[in-house]
Each structure stands twice: as C-alpha cells, then as structure tokens.
Amino acid sequence: SLVNSFWAERWPAIPSKTLGNIVITIAAALDRFNHGRLNRAFCQRTTLVPELSFGGAVIVLAMPTLTWGTDGIIAQQLFKYIWQRAVLRRNSLETRHKERFIFLWSDEAQETVNSYDGEFLSLSRDAKCCVTYLSQSLPSYVAKIGGDSPKEAAEGLVGKFVTHIYHSNSCPTTN
C-alpha cells in the first residue's frame, strides 16, 4: 500500500536534518492541543458535537481570531471541517436527521477559509445547507488562501456562492 511504502521506503530516505525539521514542525503544531485553549476545546470531555445542529441547535464558536490568534483560526477551521463532514454524511442517516435545513454562517470568513470549503460548497445544497460567508473583499481571500495559485482558488471559491451581495464596497477587484 501507499502508506506502507511511504513509511518503509520514503520516510527513511529523507535526509536526517530535513527529517528532524519535519518532526519538530509537526510536534510544535500538535503541542497546542496538549495545554491551553485548544486542549480545553478539543481534548477534554464535551457534549458538543456537530450533529446537534441537525436537531435545531445553533452552534456559536466564540473563538475570535483577534484575541485567540492562531489558536482561534485552528480551532474554528477544525470544528468547521468536522461540522462540514458531518453535514455531508447526514444524507445516510434516518430521515429525521436530514429534514431540517441548516446553515453555516461565517463573519470575516477569510480568516478561517481552507481548501475544503470549495468542495463543501459544491455539495452543500444537496445536504440542505445554506452557506453564508462575510468578507471585506476578494483580495482578502487571496491573501489568506495562499498556495501556488491563490487568486484562482479564491475566485473558484467565491464563484461557488450562488448569491453575492456587496455593501459599500470600494474594491474594484471584488466589484
């Protein structure tokens, strides 16, 4: 399998200095979950699960990026991804779990946008999910998306929204 091949052949072939950098980078990123806000939000006992929204619950993530910083971005992206996956899986559940229309509302959406959002948007209508992203401008998505072709990725994402509303927008690129 590809996994066995990677760990048996490719991983040991990586130069030790590069390998050390990879391990340190991953360990540092995951260490956030060993203590503090991310530990309390994701690694301790909870009754909060994405499926609560199927019964009418409104889940509000009070993790503002201006005060939580990178932890807020990670937390919101992680919960949003888990929620999006649950929403797309609900079509295989009993009828009572998939009848209610649900929504994803994201203010300053450029802060938590990720590569899965486009795929979710293309499938969300079938799952009876309305997605609303609020953002200042198209260039703000481009700046946050990054990667090899951030402009195309941002335009592709925004293009999947059926309705666009612009209020007091002075950005010529966005307009």
C-alpha positions as CSV (number, residue, x, y, z in Angstrom):
1,S,0.0,0.0,0.0
2,L,1.0,3.6,-0.4
3,V,1.1,4.1,3.4
4,N,3.4,1.2,3.9
5,S,5.6,2.3,1.0
6,F,5.9,5.8,2.4
7,W,6.9,4.7,6.0
8,A,9.1,1.8,4.8
9,E,10.9,3.4,1.9
10,R,10.4,7.2,1.5
11,W,10.5,8.3,5.2
12,P,13.8,6.6,6.0
13,A,15.3,8.1,2.7
14,I,14.7,11.7,3.9
15,P,18.0,13.3,5.0
16,S,18.2,13.4,8.8
17,K,18.4,17.2,9.0
18,T,15.2,17.5,6.9
19,L,13.6,14.7,8.9
20,G,14.4,16.5,12.2
21,N,12.8,19.7,10.9
22,I,9.7,17.9,9.8
23,V,9.3,16.2,13.2
24,I,9.9,19.4,15.1
25,T,7.4,21.3,13.0
26,I,4.7,18.7,13.4
27,A,5.4,18.3,17.2
28,A,5.2,22.1,17.7
29,A,1.9,22.4,15.8
30,L,0.3,19.5,17.7
31,D,1.7,20.7,21.1
32,R,-1.1,23.4,21.0
33,F,-3.5,20.6,21.9
34,N,-1.6,19.5,25.0
35,H,-2.5,22.6,27.0
36,G,-4.4,25.9,26.9
37,R,-7.4,26.8,24.9
38,L,-7.2,24.1,22.2
39,N,-6.8,21.4,24.9
40,R,-9.9,22.6,26.7
41,A,-11.9,22.9,23.4
42,F,-10.9,19.6,21.8
43,C,-9.2,17.2,24.2
44,Q,-11.4,17.2,27.2
45,R,-14.9,15.8,27.9
46,T,-17.6,17.5,25.9
47,T,-21.2,17.1,24.8
48,L,-20.8,19.4,21.9
49,V,-20.9,17.6,18.6
50,P,-21.7,18.9,15.1
51,E,-24.8,16.7,14.8
52,L,-26.6,18.9,17.4
53,S,-27.3,21.3,14.6
54,F,-29.4,18.6,12.8
55,G,-31.9,18.9,15.6
56,G,-32.1,22.7,15.5
57,A,-29.2,23.7,17.8
58,V,-27.2,26.8,16.8
59,I,-23.5,26.3,17.5
60,V,-21.6,29.5,18.0
61,L,-17.8,29.4,18.1
62,A,-16.8,32.2,20.4
63,M,-13.1,32.0,19.4
64,P,-12.3,35.4,17.9
65,T,-9.1,35.4,15.9
66,L,-8.2,38.9,17.1
67,T,-7.9,37.6,20.7
68,W,-7.3,33.9,20.2
69,G,-4.8,34.5,17.4
70,T,-3.6,31.3,15.6
71,D,-5.4,29.1,18.2
72,G,-8.7,30.7,17.1
73,I,-8.0,30.1,13.5
74,I,-7.0,26.5,14.1
75,A,-10.0,25.9,16.4
76,Q,-12.5,27.3,14.0
77,Q,-11.1,25.6,11.0
78,L,-11.0,22.3,12.8
79,F,-14.6,22.5,14.1
80,K,-15.9,23.8,10.7
81,Y,-14.2,20.9,8.9
82,I,-15.7,18.4,11.3
83,W,-19.1,20.0,11.0
84,Q,-18.9,20.1,7.2
85,R,-18.1,16.4,7.0
86,A,-21.0,15.6,9.4
87,V,-23.4,17.6,7.2
88,L,-22.4,15.8,4.1
89,R,-22.7,12.4,5.8
90,R,-26.2,13.1,7.1
91,N,-27.8,12.0,3.9
92,S,-27.1,8.5,5.0
93,L,-28.9,9.0,8.4
94,E,-32.5,8.5,9.3
95,T,-35.0,10.9,7.7
96,R,-35.5,12.9,11.0
97,H,-31.8,13.9,10.9
98,K,-31.8,15.2,7.4
99,E,-35.1,17.0,7.0
100,R,-34.2,20.3,8.7
101,F,-32.4,23.0,6.7
102,I,-29.2,24.1,8.4
103,F,-26.7,26.9,7.8
104,L,-23.1,27.8,8.1
105,W,-22.5,31.5,8.8
106,S,-19.0,32.9,8.9
107,D,-18.2,36.5,9.6
108,E,-14.7,37.6,8.4
109,A,-14.7,34.3,6.6
110,Q,-11.2,34.9,5.0
111,E,-9.7,34.2,8.5
112,T,-10.9,30.6,8.5
113,V,-11.2,29.7,4.9
114,N,-9.5,26.5,3.9
115,S,-9.1,24.1,0.9
116,Y,-12.1,22.0,1.8
117,D,-14.6,24.9,1.7
118,G,-14.9,24.8,-2.1
119,E,-15.7,21.1,-2.1
120,F,-18.2,21.6,0.7
121,L,-19.9,24.5,-1.2
122,S,-20.3,22.3,-4.3
123,L,-22.1,19.7,-2.3
124,S,-23.9,21.6,0.5
125,R,-27.2,22.3,-1.3
126,D,-27.9,18.6,-1.6
127,A,-27.4,18.4,2.2
128,K,-29.9,21.2,2.8
129,C,-27.2,23.5,4.0
130,C,-27.1,27.3,3.3
131,V,-23.6,28.8,3.5
132,T,-23.1,32.5,4.1
133,Y,-19.5,33.9,4.2
134,L,-19.0,37.6,5.0
135,S,-15.7,39.2,4.0
136,Q,-14.3,42.6,3.1
137,S,-13.1,41.7,-0.4
138,L,-11.9,39.1,-2.9
139,P,-8.2,40.1,-2.3
140,S,-8.6,39.3,1.4
141,Y,-9.4,35.7,0.4
142,V,-6.4,35.6,-2.0
143,A,-4.1,36.8,0.8
144,K,-5.3,34.1,3.2
145,I,-5.6,31.2,0.9
146,G,-2.0,31.2,-0.3
147,G,-0.6,28.2,-2.3
148,D,0.5,28.0,-5.9
149,S,-2.5,29.9,-7.4
150,P,-4.3,31.7,-4.6
151,K,-6.1,34.1,-7.0
152,E,-7.6,31.2,-8.9
153,A,-8.5,29.4,-5.7
154,A,-10.2,32.4,-4.2
155,E,-12.1,33.1,-7.4
156,G,-13.2,29.5,-7.6
157,L,-14.4,29.5,-4.0
158,V,-16.4,32.7,-4.4
159,G,-17.8,31.5,-7.7
160,K,-19.5,28.6,-6.0
161,F,-21.7,31.0,-4.0
162,V,-24.9,31.4,-5.9
163,T,-25.8,34.8,-4.5
164,H,-23.4,37.7,-4.0
165,I,-24.3,40.9,-2.1
166,Y,-22.0,43.9,-1.9
167,H,-22.5,46.7,0.6
168,S,-20.4,49.9,0.5
169,N,-17.6,48.1,-1.3
170,S,-14.9,50.2,-2.8
171,C,-12.7,47.3,-4.1
172,P,-12.7,47.3,-7.9
173,T,-11.4,43.7,-8.0
174,T,-14.3,42.5,-5.8
175,N,-16.9,44.5,-7.6
